[in-house]
Amino acid sequence: MTETARAEVVVDLDAIAANTAALRDRVGRPLMAVVKADGYGHGLVPAARAALAGGADALGVAVLEEALALRAAGVTAPLLAWLNGPGEDMAAALTADVEVSVNATWGLAEVVDAARATGRTARLHLKVDSGLSRGGATPEQWPDLVAAAARAQAEEEVEVVGLWSHLAYADAPTHPTIGLQVGVFEQAVAVARDAGLTDARRHLANSAATVALPHTWFDMVRPGVAIYGLDPLGGDPAAHGLRPAMTVQARVVLTKRVPAGVGVSYGHTYSPRQETTLAVVPVGYADGVPRAAGNRAPVLAAGAQRSIAGRVCMDQFVLDVGDAPVAAGDRVVLWGPGTDGEPTAQQWADALDTIHYELVARVGGRFVRRHVGSAGAV
């Protein structure tokens, strides 16, 4: 790590590009790289550029602010923003050539108003709720939404370029809901085709479906976490030709010898059984290190993985390194690719009964993010 960094998140942009290329080759069709949530914690603009360098055909974000930030940074690739509520600045979206998604007729009406105000034809994706019960029009609402969109398209106010949905159980590839959702989606597509929306591209597959469910690929896939090198099925990313792009590391700020039985950190939930060396690491839950990681999550220090000793505090946690030679300034790794003995984000997820998505997306605070590699460099 850099000499001055107390704690940093190192992102390998070449890994993001290579992962994108591997997924694009796998599916043999257009790929929308999802870079929402600050590129899943990897950096919105650098991650987007790296994914495009790896062959992504389009980019996906959740909210309009993310899309406009990409445009402000000079990213010109096709771009979809899909989590749009009432009163969003659709005129700004259309002016910036951002594609938008709607779930309901009121949302379509707002897009049409923006199209009339700007004189621009809105490029529109219609989302159907095929069984996740989250975003999207229900099958009962879908015909009205499709009919309204078809009328707006006939008036050249919108161009429906996408029909899409999202899977609930893609990370369990044999789950019966997958077939049910595919069926609902295909029925919704048939309704749209019958209404004259014949050119819209169908997209359903998230990361897990991209690596495991070819029958869900349709006209385009939409991977997110997989482009960052994490296995959406919770296994070994190398099995899918992926490598993790993020390494989270810090420098020890203090070491001390303590006797057996001393209480460590708040609540004294850990006590060493013998005299030992404790090392203080200057990151905590304010930086996205989960408080629940105390006494559970692994950290690489002095050549070995060691569980955090005691509770994670707001700004720091402690490691018991035994008699290993550790000094202030030494590097420790919370998670990384796993190629040099460091723990992986999946190991942390397993230890904390969560998912690696949450870990990489929430890490931040006082960590300094540093990008390495040349993919997508300007």
N, C-alpha and C positions, 0 to 999 in steps of 0.2 A: 504494500500500500504506500501511498505517498508519504513523504517524511513528515509533513505537517498535519496530516489527517488524524483526528482523534477517532473518528468512526466514519466509514464510508460504504456506500452501495456501489459496487463496480458492475457495470453492464457491458457485456460483450456484444457489440452491434453485429459483428460478423456471425455470431451464433444465431441471432435473430434472422439475419438474411439467409443463412444456410438452412435453418428450420423451415422458413417460408418456402424456400426452393424445394426442399424435400417433400413438403406437403403438397405443393403445386404439382410436382412430378407424380406424386402418388395418385392424385385424383384426375389429372389430365383434363382439367376444365378450369374456368375462371375461379379465382380465390379472392375473397374479401378478408383482409387482415383486420382483426378487431383490435383497436388501440385505445379503447375507452379507459377511464380511470387512470389517466396519466400513463397510458401504455402498461396497464397492470403493474404500476409502480416502477417501470423501467424508463420512463420519460416519454411523453406524448410525441413530440416532434422527432427526436432521434429514433425512436422505435418505428414510427411511421416511415421515415426515410429508409431505414434498414429493411423493413418488410418490402417496400417498393423495390429496393435494390435486389431483393431476393426473388422478385417476380410476381409480387401481389398485383392483382388487376384493379383492386379498389380497396378502400379503407372504410371501416365502420366504427362509429362512436355512439355513445348513448345520448349525450345532450348537445344542444346546438353550440354552446360555448366552446366545447372541444373542437367541433368542426370549424368554427370561425378562427380559433387559435391556429389550427393547421393551415388554413388559407392565409392568415396573416404572416405565417412563417414561410410562405411561398410554395406550399404543397398544392399541386394542381390536379392530382389524381382524382378519379371518381370517388365520391365521399357521401356516405349515408349517415344521417343522425336520426335516431328512432324513438327516443324517449321524450316526446313532446306533449306538454300540457297546455291548458287554455292560456291564451295571451302571449304565447311565444312570438318572437320577432321573426315571423316567416318571411317578411320582406327582406330582412338581412340574409336569411338563408338562401333565398332565390337569387338575390344579387350576387352572392358569393358562389353561386353554382353548386349549392349543397343539395343533395337529394334528401327528401324527408319521408318519414313513414307516418301513416295515420291508422288509427284503430276504430274510428267512429265517424259518423256523418258530420258531427260538429267540428271535428278536426279537419275534415276535408273542406268544410265551408271556410275555415280560417285560411287554409292554403289557397283556395280559390280567390278569396278577397285579396291576398297578397299578390297573387298572379295578376289580378286586374290592376292593382295599385302600381305594380312595377312594370307591367307590360311584358313580363317573362312567363314562359310556360314552365310550370313546376314539374320537376321530375319526381315521381311519386312511387312509393312502395306501399302496398296494402297488406296489413298483417291480420291473419286469422288466428284465433285462439283454438289450437287443435287439441288441447288437453292439459296445458300447464296452468290454466286458470290465472294467468297473470296479464300481460299485455295482449292486445289483439281483439278483434270483433268475434263474438260468439258465432257459432254456425247459424243461429237464428237471426242475428244482426247482419251477417255477411251479405246476403242478397241485396239489402237496401244500400249498404256501403258500396258494393260493386256497381249497382245501377247508377248511383249518384256519381261515382268516379267515371263511369262510361259516358255519362252526359257531359261532364266537365271535359273529358278528353275530346268529345265530338266538337266542343266549343273551342278547342285548342288552348284551354286554360291549364290543363295538366296533361302530362304524358305518363301513363302508368308503366313504369319500367321494372317493377318487382312485385312478386307475390310471395309472402314468406310467413314462417311460423318458427316456433322454438320448441325443442324437445325437453321433456321432464326427466327422462331416465336414460339418456344416451350413454352415460357412464356405467350402465348395467346393460350391456349389448343384447342380452337375451330377454329383457323384461317385456312382458306382453303389451305394455302401454305403447311401445315404439310402433308396433304394427298398427295399433288403433289410431295413433296420431298421424301416421303416414296416410292411412285411409281417409281421415277427416281432411287432411291437407289436400289430397288428390281430389276429393269431392269439391272442396272450395276452389281449387284451380279450374275444375270443369265448369263451375258456375261463372267464374270470371271469363273463361274462354267463350262460353255461350253468350256472354254479354258484349263480346267484341274485343276484350282485352287480350289479344292473341300474341302480342310481342313481349309481354312482361316475363322477365327472367324469374324462375322459381328457385328459392333458396331456403333450406331447412337445417342443414348440417352444421352443428357447432364443432368444437375441437374433438370431443369424444366420438361423434358420428363421423367426422372426417377420417379418423384413424381406424374405426371399427365397423362402420355401417355403410358400405357402398350403395345400398339401395336408397339411401337418404340424400345422396349427393345432388340429384336433379341437375339444374343448370349451373349452379355455383355453390361453393362451400364457404363457410363463415367461421374459420377457426380463430380462437382468441388465445387461451393460455398455452396451446401447443406451439404457437410461433415463438414463445419465450422459452421453449425447451422443456416444459413440464408435461408429464404424462397425464392426460385428463382421466385415464382409467386408474390412476394411483399406483402404477407400476414403474418399470424401468424405462425412461424416455428413449434410451438407446435402442430399445426394441422397435421403435418407430422411426429411427434415424434422426432423433432429436438430441440436442444438448442444451442444458440449462444455461441461460444467459446472465443470471444474477449471482453475484457473490456478496455476502454481507459480512463485514469484518470491522474490527475495532482494535485499539491498542490498550493493553493493560496500563492502568494509571497508578497502581499501588500493589505491592505484595507484602505479606507479613507472615511470620511464623506464629502459630497459636497452639495452645495445649489441647489435648484431648478434652472433649466435652463442652467446649465453648459454644455458645449459641451464635448462629450466623444469620444476619439480616432480620427484618421485622418478624416478630412473633417466634423467633428461634425455632423455626420448623426444620432446621438442619443443625446437626452437631457432629463434628468429626470424631471418629472412634479412637484416634491416636493423634499425636502431635503432627501438624501438617502445615503446608503453606497455602494461604488464601490469596487469590488474585482478584482485584476489583476491576470490572469492565465498565466503561462509562456510557452505557446506553440502558434504557429502561422502557417502561410502558409508554412514556411520552414520545418515544421514538418508534413505536410500533412493535416493541418486543412484548408479547403477551404476558400479562402478570401470571397467568396460569402456567407459564413455562417453568416456574420455580420447582426445583427437585425433579424435573421431568425432561426438559429439552436438552439435547446434546450440543456441545461447543467444542471445536478443535482447539486445543491449547497444549503447547509443549509436546507436539507429536502424537497426541492421543485425544480421543473423544471423551469428554467429561460432562456429566450432567450439571446444570446450574445448581449451585448450593444455596438452598433457602429461597425466600421470596424475591421475585423481581421487583425492584423499586421504581420510582418514577424516572430516575436518571441513571441507574446503575444496577448491576447484579454482581454476584460473587461466584468464583469457581474454587473448588478444592482441588489443587493440583498435586497433593501429596508431597513427595520429595523431589519432584521434577524441577529442573533449573528454569525458573520463570522470573523475569524482571520487568519493571516498569518500562513501557515502550514496546514490549513484545506483541506480536500480532496474534489475534485469535479470530477464528472464523465461526460465525453462527451457522450459515449455510452457504453452499456453493454447488458447483457441478458434481461433486463427489469423486472427482478423478484423483485428488491428492489427499485423500483421507478425510476431507472435511465432511461434516454432515450435509444432507440435502434438505431442501424445503419439504420434500415428502417425509423425511424422518421427523422433522418438526411437526408436520401435520399429524402423523401417526401418534406422536407422543402427546399431542394436545387434543386429539379427537376433533380435528378440524380438517380443512382442505388447504392445499398449498396456494390456491387462488387468494385466500384471505391473507396469508402471510406476506406474499410478495406485494400485494396491493396496498397493505397498510403500513409497511415499513417506510420510515421517513423521519419526521421530526428533525433532530439535529444531525442525522446522518448526512454526509455530503455525497451527492451522486456523481460518479465519474464514469464517462463512457470511453470505452476502448474499442479498437478495431476501426476499419476504414469504410465499412458498408454504409452507404447513404450519406457520406460526408459531403459537406457543401464546400 
